[in-house]
Amino acid sequence: MRRFWTQGPVNPQEHYVVSRTEEIADFINRVEDGKYVVLFAPRQTGKTTFFQAALEALV
């Protein structure tokens, strides 16, 4: 059973997660174009989870 998670990176198999496929695709396009990317956001808003998903998509 999935549950909400409020501490650290989210595991999509165990926790509810909002899909960010468009943002991840845009991020990957910018990285592949050799551009610098900054992800600036408040704490506990999904930055680490975002980068983990982007890395998984790149590999």
N, CA, C and O atoms as a MOPAC input file, in Angstrom:
PM7 MOZYME 1SCF
protein

 N      0.83500 1    -1.17800 1     0.00000 1
 C      0.00000 1     0.00000 1     0.00000 1
 C      0.88400 1     1.24700 1     0.00000 1
 O      1.80100 1     1.36600 1     0.81200 1
 N      0.60500 1     2.15500 1    -0.89900 1
 C      1.36300 1     3.40600 1    -0.96100 1
 C      0.93000 1     4.34100 1     0.16200 1
 O     -0.18400 1     4.26700 1     0.68100 1
 N      1.86000 1     5.22000 1     0.51000 1
 C      1.55200 1     6.21300 1     1.53200 1
 C      2.26000 1     7.51500 1     1.19900 1
 O      3.15200 1     7.54800 1     0.35100 1
 N      1.86600 1     8.56500 1     1.85600 1
 C      2.52900 1     9.85000 1     1.66500 1
 C      3.85800 1     9.83000 1     2.40800 1
 O      3.97600 1     9.19700 1     3.45700 1
 N      4.85700 1    10.52100 1     1.86600 1
 C      6.19100 1    10.53400 1     2.44700 1
 C      6.63700 1    11.97500 1     2.61600 1
 O      6.48000 1    12.78800 1     1.70400 1
 N      7.18800 1    12.29300 1     3.77000 1
 C      7.58700 1    13.67200 1     4.05100 1
 C      9.03800 1    13.79500 1     4.46500 1
 O      9.46400 1    14.86900 1     4.88900 1
 N      9.82000 1    12.70900 1     4.35300 1
 C     11.20500 1    12.73400 1     4.81600 1
 C     12.12100 1    12.15100 1     3.75800 1
 O     12.05000 1    10.95500 1     3.47600 1
 N     12.96700 1    12.95800 1     3.17400 1
 C     13.95400 1    12.46100 1     2.22100 1
 C     13.36000 1    12.09500 1     0.87800 1
 O     12.19000 1    12.36300 1     0.60400 1
 N     14.19400 1    11.46900 1     0.03100 1
 C     13.76500 1    11.11100 1    -1.32500 1
 C     12.56600 1    10.15900 1    -1.32700 1
 O     12.41100 1     9.32900 1    -0.43200 1
 N     11.73700 1    10.29800 1    -2.33600 1
 C     10.53100 1     9.48400 1    -2.47900 1
 C     10.85300 1     8.23000 1    -3.27800 1
 O     11.58500 1     8.28600 1    -4.26600 1
 N     10.30900 1     7.11100 1    -2.85100 1
 C     10.40400 1     5.86600 1    -3.60600 1
 C      9.05500 1     5.67800 1    -4.29900 1
 O      8.06200 1     5.39300 1    -3.63000 1
 N      8.99600 1     5.83000 1    -5.63400 1
 C      7.70100 1     5.76700 1    -6.34100 1
 C      6.94000 1     4.45800 1    -6.14500 1
 O      5.71800 1     4.43800 1    -6.29000 1
 N      7.63200 1     3.36300 1    -5.81900 1
 C      6.94800 1     2.09600 1    -5.59100 1
 C      6.25500 1     2.06300 1    -4.23000 1
 O      5.29900 1     1.31200 1    -4.03800 1
 N      6.73400 1     2.87400 1    -3.28500 1
 C      6.18400 1     2.85300 1    -1.93000 1
 C      5.37100 1     4.09400 1    -1.57500 1
 O      4.53600 1     4.05000 1    -0.67100 1
 N      5.60800 1     5.20100 1    -2.28000 1
 C      5.00400 1     6.47000 1    -1.89000 1
 C      4.26100 1     7.10700 1    -3.06000 1
 O      4.54300 1     6.83600 1    -4.22700 1
 N      3.30900 1     7.95800 1    -2.70900 1
 C      2.63000 1     8.74700 1    -3.73200 1
 C      3.61300 1     9.76400 1    -4.29500 1
 O      4.38900 1    10.36500 1    -3.55100 1
 N      3.57800 1     9.95300 1    -5.60400 1
 C      4.47700 1    10.91100 1    -6.24000 1
 C      3.75900 1    11.55900 1    -7.42800 1
 O      3.00900 1    10.90400 1    -8.15100 1
 N      4.00200 1    12.84400 1    -7.60900 1
 C      3.43000 1    13.56800 1    -8.74500 1
 C      4.37500 1    13.41000 1    -9.92600 1
 O      5.57100 1    13.67400 1    -9.80500 1
 N      3.85200 1    12.98600 1   -11.05300 1
 C      4.67300 1    12.81000 1   -12.24400 1
 C      5.20500 1    14.15200 1   -12.73600 1
 O      4.45900 1    15.12700 1   -12.82700 1
 N      6.49000 1    14.19700 1   -13.05000 1
 C      7.10200 1    15.43100 1   -13.56600 1
 C      7.80500 1    15.13900 1   -14.88700 1
 O      8.91600 1    15.60900 1   -15.13000 1
 N      7.14300 1    14.35700 1   -15.73600 1
 C      7.77300 1    13.91200 1   -16.97800 1
 C      8.14800 1    15.06700 1   -17.89800 1
 O      9.20700 1    15.03000 1   -18.52400 1
 N      7.30300 1    16.09100 1   -17.99400 1
 C      7.62700 1    17.23000 1   -18.86900 1
 C      8.84400 1    17.98800 1   -18.35600 1
 O      9.71500 1    18.37000 1   -19.13700 1
 N      8.90600 1    18.20900 1   -17.04500 1
 C     10.03500 1    18.92700 1   -16.46900 1
 C     11.32400 1    18.12900 1   -16.61400 1
 O     12.38100 1    18.69300 1   -16.89600 1
 N     11.23600 1    16.80900 1   -16.41900 1
 C     12.42000 1    15.95600 1   -16.55400 1
 C     12.89500 1    15.94100 1   -18.00000 1
 O     14.09800 1    16.00100 1   -18.25200 1
 N     11.97000 1    15.86200 1   -18.95400 1
 C     12.35100 1    15.88100 1   -20.37100 1
 C     13.03000 1    17.19500 1   -20.73300 1
 O     14.02200 1    17.19700 1   -21.46200 1
 N     12.51000 1    18.30600 1   -20.23500 1
 C     13.11800 1    19.61300 1   -20.48400 1
 C     14.51300 1    19.67800 1   -19.86600 1
 O     15.44900 1    20.17900 1   -20.48900 1
 N     14.64800 1    19.17700 1   -18.65700 1
 C     15.94400 1    19.13800 1   -17.97900 1
 C     16.95700 1    18.32300 1   -18.78700 1
 O     18.08800 1    18.76200 1   -18.99500 1
 N     16.54700 1    17.13800 1   -19.24000 1
 C     17.44400 1    16.26800 1   -20.00600 1
 C     17.85100 1    16.94400 1   -21.31200 1
 O     19.01900 1    16.87900 1   -21.69500 1
 N     16.91800 1    17.58500 1   -21.99700 1
 C     17.24700 1    18.29300 1   -23.23800 1
 C     18.29200 1    19.37200 1   -22.99600 1
 O     19.22400 1    19.52700 1   -23.78500 1
 N     18.13900 1    20.11100 1   -21.91700 1
 C     19.10500 1    21.17200 1   -21.60600 1
 C     20.47700 1    20.59800 1   -21.27400 1
 O     21.49700 1    21.13500 1   -21.70800 1
 N     20.50900 1    19.51900 1   -20.51400 1
 C     21.78700 1    18.88300 1   -20.17200 1
 C     22.45800 1    18.34600 1   -21.42800 1
 O     23.65900 1    18.53300 1   -21.62000 1
 N     21.69400 1    17.68300 1   -22.27900 1
 C     22.26000 1    17.14100 1   -23.51600 1
 C     22.75000 1    18.24200 1   -24.45100 1
 O     23.65900 1    18.01400 1   -25.24900 1
 N     22.15700 1    19.43800 1   -24.36100 1
 C     22.61100 1    20.58600 1   -25.15600 1
 C     23.82000 1    21.26700 1   -24.53300 1
 O     24.34000 1    22.23900 1   -25.08300 1
 N     24.27000 1    20.76200 1   -23.38700 1
 C     25.44800 1    21.32100 1   -22.73300 1
 C     25.17700 1    22.58700 1   -21.94300 1
 O     26.09700 1    23.35800 1   -21.66800 1
 N     23.93200 1    22.80700 1   -21.57700 1
 C     23.57500 1    24.01400 1   -20.83300 1
 C     23.65900 1    23.75400 1   -19.33200 1
 O     23.48300 1    22.62700 1   -18.87000 1
 N     23.92800 1    24.80700 1   -18.59400 1
 C     23.90100 1    24.72900 1   -17.14000 1
 C     22.45500 1    24.73700 1   -16.67300 1
 O     21.60500 1    25.40900 1   -17.25800 1
 N     22.18500 1    23.98800 1   -15.62000 1
 C     20.83200 1    23.91400 1   -15.07800 1
 C     20.90300 1    24.10400 1   -13.56500 1
 O     21.72700 1    23.48900 1   -12.88900 1
 N     20.03700 1    24.95500 1   -13.05000 1
 C     19.93700 1    25.17400 1   -11.61200 1
 C     18.51200 1    24.85600 1   -11.18900 1
 O     17.55200 1    25.34600 1   -11.78400 1
 N     18.38500 1    24.04300 1   -10.16700 1
 C     17.07200 1    23.74500 1    -9.60200 1
 C     17.03800 1    24.36600 1    -8.21100 1
 O     17.63700 1    23.84900 1    -7.26800 1
 N     16.33500 1    25.47100 1    -8.10500 1
 C     16.26000 1    26.22900 1    -6.86300 1
 C     14.83800 1    26.14600 1    -6.33400 1
 O     13.89800 1    26.59100 1    -6.99300 1
 N     14.68000 1    25.58000 1    -5.14700 1
 C     13.34400 1    25.42900 1    -4.57000 1
 C     13.46100 1    25.28100 1    -3.05700 1
 O     14.53200 1    24.95100 1    -2.54700 1
 N     12.37600 1    25.52200 1    -2.34300 1
 C     12.39900 1    25.35800 1    -0.89000 1
 C     12.66400 1    23.91200 1    -0.48400 1
 O     12.58200 1    22.99300 1    -1.29800 1
 N     12.97500 1    23.74100 1     0.75800 1
 C     13.24100 1    22.39900 1     1.27200 1
 C     12.00100 1    21.51600 1     1.16100 1
 O     10.86600 1    21.98700 1     1.22100 1
 N     12.25800 1    20.22800 1     0.99700 1
 C     11.21600 1    19.20200 1     0.92900 1
 C     10.18200 1    19.45100 1    -0.16600 1
 O      8.98100 1    19.28100 1     0.04500 1
 N     10.67200 1    19.85800 1    -1.34500 1
 C      9.75600 1    20.05100 1    -2.47500 1
 C     10.05400 1    19.10500 1    -3.63100 1
 O      9.47800 1    19.25000 1    -4.70900 1
 N     10.95400 1    18.13000 1    -3.42100 1
 C     11.18500 1    17.11300 1    -4.43600 1
 C     12.42500 1    17.28600 1    -5.28600 1
 O     12.51500 1    16.68400 1    -6.35500 1
 N     13.38200 1    18.08500 1    -4.85200 1
 C     14.59100 1    18.30800 1    -5.66100 1
 C     15.39900 1    17.02200 1    -5.83000 1
 O     15.77600 1    16.67200 1    -6.94800 1
 N     15.66200 1    16.32600 1    -4.74600 1
 C     16.43500 1    15.08500 1    -4.82400 1
 C     15.68900 1    14.03500 1    -5.62500 1
 O     16.28700 1    13.35400 1    -6.45800 1
 N     14.40400 1    13.89300 1    -5.39000 1
 C     13.59200 1    12.93200 1    -6.14200 1
 C     13.59400 1    13.27600 1    -7.62500 1
 O     13.65500 1    12.38000 1    -8.46700 1
 N     13.53000 1    14.56300 1    -7.95400 1
 C     13.58400 1    15.01100 1    -9.34600 1
 C     14.89600 1    14.57500 1    -9.99200 1
 O     14.89200 1    14.00500 1   -11.08300 1
 N     16.02000 1    14.84200 1    -9.32300 1
 C     17.31400 1    14.48100 1    -9.89700 1
 C     17.48900 1    12.96700 1    -9.99900 1
 O     18.09500 1    12.48300 1   -10.95600 1
 N     16.97600 1    12.22300 1    -9.04600 1
 C     17.04700 1    10.76200 1    -9.13500 1
 C     16.25600 1    10.25900 1   -10.33600 1
 O     16.71900 1     9.36500 1   -11.04500 1
 N     15.08200 1    10.81200 1   -10.57500 1
 C     14.26600 1    10.41000 1   -11.73100 1
 C     14.94400 1    10.80800 1   -13.03900 1
 O     14.91400 1    10.05000 1   -14.00800 1
 N     15.55200 1    11.99100 1   -13.07100 1
 C     16.25100 1    12.43400 1   -14.27900 1
 C     17.45500 1    11.54700 1   -14.55700 1
 O     17.70600 1    11.18300 1   -15.70600 1
 N     18.19300 1    11.19900 1   -13.52600 1
 C     19.35100 1    10.31900 1   -13.69700 1
 C     18.91800 1     8.95000 1   -14.19800 1
 O     19.56300 1     8.37500 1   -15.07400 1
 N     17.83600 1     8.42800 1   -13.64900 1
 C     17.31600 1     7.13400 1   -14.10200 1
 C     16.90300 1     7.19700 1   -15.57300 1
 O     17.10800 1     6.23500 1   -16.31400 1
 N     16.32800 1     8.31200 1   -15.99800 1
 C     15.91600 1     8.47200 1   -17.39600 1
 C     17.12100 1     8.59400 1   -18.32100 1
 O     17.06000 1     8.17200 1   -19.47600 1
 N     18.20800 1     9.16500 1   -17.82600 1
 C     19.41500 1     9.32500 1   -18.64300 1
 C     20.17100 1     8.01400 1   -18.83500 1
 O     20.81300 1     7.81100 1   -19.86500 1
 N     20.09900 1     7.14700 1   -17.87200 1
 C     20.87200 1     5.88900 1   -17.91200 1
 C     20.15800 1     4.80900 1   -18.64000 1
 O     20.67500 1     3.69800 1   -18.75800 1

